[in-house]
Amino acid sequence: MIKPKLKPLKWKQSWQLHAMLLPGMIFVVLFAYLPMVGITIAFQDFNPTKGFFGSKWLGLDNFKYMLELPDTYRIVKNTVIIAALKIFFGFLAPIVFALLLNEVKNKLWKRGIQTFVYFPHFVSWVIMGGILVNILSRNGGAVNQLLVAIGIEPVFFLGDPGWFRVTLVVTDVLKEFGFGAIIYLAALSGINPALYEAAVIDGASRFKQTLHVTLPGIMHVAVLLGILSIGNILNAGFDQIFNLYNYLVLDSSEIIDTWVYSMGLLQAQYGLATAVGLLKSVVAFALIAGSYKLAVKFANYRIF
């Protein structure tokens, strides 16, 4: 079949379409590209009163100083551990939830459960932080009252370094797993019902139908999302940790983003903080590029 050749539109015919792009392009230039001039601070002993052109140039001294700091490796280690745990459990939870919800046949119940678990995604960590501080409090928190009622010692969730990481991962998964399940529910709705009918005729139980029909049906989506999540290994969640951490758990909870905030805004070490942020962005870019290559290879996923 010969496809008809489309003629390119002339400027007079298409200027309205180009004009619709203009607000978005201005927004990107002003808020994405223009602020990138600020990365020059990473190579300077930046003084706000002298500005970009008057501050002393240091070359790579800020980066060398950053690598010599004893805190650097602890912060990177914290970031990778917390982010890896969040990625792992945040990857599994939506799949399990989507599979379980797929078994609910009552549409009213199904929609009610979906709405209930989606809701936390739209609540900011500022509000969630306040709620969690109250319900996880060692003295009078609802969770510890429940533990005491069943004979278990109260747990200092937000003050014990070991429990703090567990709390971060669990609360992050609880907040996001419902929204993350949307993609898997969409993939489940695309599975051909004839496959289930054939499985029933062959005598397959619900478990075997899930194992041999449902899981293979969503596997390509799971592989794709799993590979792309590798790019977030240095994003441990600034909003969540900033609203929950305290000096008692600083050694096990301080991450790159909170350290940059502390150095840059609280201690006015602008050059050092920008150097750390820039290095993190470069590594994250490499990880995202690598995960995209893996997605192309294993999931045949392409953007370009």
Secondary structure, DSSP 4 states (H G I P E B T S, - for coil): -PPPPPPPPPHHHHHHHHHHHHHHHHHHIIIIIGGGGGGGGGGEE--TTTHHHHSEE-TTHHHHHHHH-THHHHHHHHHHHHHHHHHHHHHHHHHHHHHHHHT---HHHHHHHHHHHHGGGGS-HHHHHHHHHHHT-TTT-HHHHHHHHTT-----TTTSHHHHHHHHHHHHHHHHHHHHHHHHHHHHHTS-HHHHHHHHHTT--HHHHIIIIIHHHHHHHHHHHHHHGGGGTT---HHHHHHH--GGGHHHH--HHHHHHIIIIIS--HHHHHHHHHHHHHHHHHHHHHHHHHHHHHH-----
